[in-house]
Amino acid sequence: MSIHSTAMIDKTAVIDPSAQVGAYAFIGPNVVIGANCFIDHHVNIERDTTLGDGCRVWPFASLGTDAQDLKYSGEASRLIIGQRSRFREFTTINRGTESGGGQTVIGDDCYFMAYCHVAHDCVLGNRVVMANATNLAGHVAIEDNVGLGGMVVVHQFCRIGTHVFVGGDSAIGQDAMPYMLYEGRRGTAVAVNSVGLRRAGFSNEAIAALKDAHRIIFRQEKSLKRALEMIKNELPRLPEIETIIKFIETSERGIAR
């Protein structure tokens, strides 16, 4: 195990022998650090946090801190991080709260660029990328393969569907429908995320059907209920279309249109 002599390690922390901890890092109570993790100098992992194998944390990131929630009163909560996720300088991630399920969860292979913030009780899937200074409020849910540009802000309790890309300096105030490209201060779905979908190997048939769904929902002056009926009746029931239907039907904040 490679732990710098100036690092402060709580006696209850569990660190895999293959992990590395740099100078002046702080590893607090009940922290678990997996195999081949690299914790750089001046990192703070406050408490009750689990890092999966292969994670890397850059200087001055702060993980597992108390929720920034006035209702939080010190109750037990956790931050759970999957494998191979990366946290650049000054990223901050809070633990959960009792009212929100007690834990903040981050999946595998996520990448958080400098100055990102993930608030309490957020649940992020795998391969989520957040560019510099992007901020998530509490209770946000992000599905797999989502990209958020720099300085994006997401309102509390919002969901962002799979394979969504949000352009830089945008605001998401309602649920962002899967496979779409969102831009602007009102979080508008301007198009299908065609470039990202092609890179991910989606078929031309699926992308064409998603473009039809986008046209029905976002380009025509119809109620969301009527648009959903048209999608069910007029579009091929591909897995991607089924995903959109389910996402809309389970939305609580409404779809960002």
Secondary structure by P-SEA (a helix, b strand, c coil): ccccccccccccccccccbbbccbbbbccbbbbccbbbbccccccccbbbbccbbbbccccccccccccccccccccbbbbbcbbbbccbbbbbbbccccccbbbbbcbbbbccbbbbccbbbbccbbbbccbbbbccbbbbccbbbbccbbbbcccbbbccbbbbcccbbbcccccccbbbbcccccccccaaaaaaaacccaaaaaaaaaaaaacccccccaaaaaaaaaccccccaaaaaaaaaaaaccccccc
